[in-house]
Amino acid sequence: VLGLTVVTADGRIIKTGGRARKSSAGYDLTRLFIGAEGTLGIITEIALRLYGVPEAIAAAVCQFDSLENAVNTVIVAMQTGIPVARIELLDDVQMDACIRYSKLEGFAVAPTLFFEFHGSAGAVDEQAAAMQAITAEFGGSAFQWATQAEDRTRLWKARHAAYYAALALKPGMTGFATDACVPISRLAQCIMETKADIAKSGLTAPILGHVGDGNFHLVILFDNTISGERARAEALATSVSLRAIAMGGTCTGEHGIGWHKLDVLVQEHGEAVDLMRSIKRALDPHNIMNPGKTVPLD
Amino acid sequence: VLGLTVVTADGRIIKTGGRARKSSAGYDLTRLFIGAEGTLGIITEIALRLYGVPEAIAAAVCQFDSLENAVNTVIVAMQTGIPVARIELLDDVQMDACIRYSKLEGFAVAPTLFFEFHGSAGAVDEQAAAMQAITAEFGGSAFQWATQAEDRTRLWKARHAAYYAALALKPGMTGFATDACVPISRLAQCIMETKADIAKSGLTAPILGHVGDGNFHLVILFDNTISGERARAEALATSVSLRAIAMGGTCTGEHGIGWHKLDVLVQEHGEAVDLMRSIKRALDPHNIMNPGKTVPLD
């Protein structure tokens, strides 16, 4: 994001940036408004930096015997510095849901990584070969390739429908998503402990994630008509947030705080929340911008 | 930058982020303190994300008949999306200064690009070949390669000494740097108009820049003992800032505002400066943090 047009609480229309790739002119208002969830002003225009379509794109799927092996593959790949454009993890439960919902054929109900490689044809081949060397070390299956645009679209469509696929596992139930993000080095421990928590909870909660960033989600499914089941789901979600924070990570990699995570925000940021509160009061003194969200005012 | 430890104006010690690669937990205090030039708090610790040393690194120098051809090479390279790790421009005056000061041999006094390519050995070859095809189109010389670490160090040392090399052009004179950054598409026009302004001013002002970002600097040399010469230098610097702003860019790509550019900050950001002022007053009500800098309070 290069810059924004924002309507402020006192009705002014301001621009936070120009079209230059970088700037150090004054405070970085662009980053302040991004992720403020509308609590500091209303974003009405966004100037984005565009990237060209890569010369070559290839997607591949690799399946594993264990979740731990799948995650350790990602850790080694990141630490080796292979420039993978996307790495998505789906655990066995999520893969099962996607196979059924999106009618994916030829895949096992097993922990799975979806990869996408971008670059010149030569660079894509090289990245893929480096990645295959790592997956082989962790007992990963042969890559199933999707080099044609329509095959890639089918795969990523299935990935994007993962939330609906998860809901379809238990028709009539409600689902909500968690959003932990941890340092890559802690990712395997974090996901394995989370998987054990899910088992203990007795709930169904598929795991999927943008694991190249150390970011993963559960979709926690629960039956709103059964007394206490929402509370169990909430407890599971809170344990995921607190574990991520304890590991030096965050309770939200990309979804934001909303009102649901106001408590864990304080756990994560401590006294820094006082500064956020000061900024909120300075820019929106009458609390008219998305009140009650993102930063607890009391 | 993943996170900071900051001492606030009221004496608290806060942490703005953890070790996760991304977070959307509350307002982005990390980006707010970065570039605030100490006016909102004192940064005492920085958590950085580290990158591995690339498998292969190669540096190359290419010289041009005209400044415009050198800059247009960069524009096409950026628009083509070649992932060059560094592209540095030195105009004829700066190149002359560097050749003399750093005793660079085998180079002409001519507009010059320094390139650095990072990646696997194959990727570096590929990037370099793609870049050579573009430089050839604009009449660039054959690449002079520096693949050995010591040759690269010699080149980049000369580049890093550019400011001192510029000062050495006119012993006893004072120099100050400008810092325009414009959209890549306007870079050639911006630099050529600036070069004409320098000629009109009668001052010596070599041009060098991180042109892959659209960012370039002049080192404007002037004689403080000659009446009116500082004013001429200031006028030239202001014209560079205002031209960058008029082209959708910024008066400072990386140096910051300090007290010298408080006026042009207002030209660039307009009413957004009121928001910066509100933030400054909220976080430092007694104006004890680097007072007078970055944001004009009146």
Interface residues (C-beta under 8 A of the other chain):
Chain A: T8 R12 I13 I14 K15 T16 G18 R19 A20 R21 K22 S23 S24 A25 G26 Y27 D28 L29 R31 L32 I34 G35 A36 L40 Y51 G52 P54 Q79 T80 G81 G119 S120 G122 A123 E126 C181 V182 P183 I184 D213 G214 N215 A244 I245 G248 G249 T250 C251 T252 G253 E254 H255 G256 I257 K261 L265 E268 H269 G270 E271 A272 V273 D274 L275 M276 S278 I279 K280 R281 A282 L283 T294 V295
Chain B: T8 R12 I13 I14 K15 T16 G18 R19 A20 R21 K22 S23 S24 A25 G26 Y27 D28 L29 R31 L32 I34 G35 A36 L40 Y51 G52 P54 Q79 T80 G81 G119 S120 G122 A123 E126 C181 V182 P183 I184 D213 G214 N215 A244 I245 G248 G249 T250 C251 T252 G253 E254 H255 G256 I257 K261 L265 E268 H269 G270 E271 A272 V273 D274 L275 M276 S278 I279 K280 R281 A282 L283 T294 V295
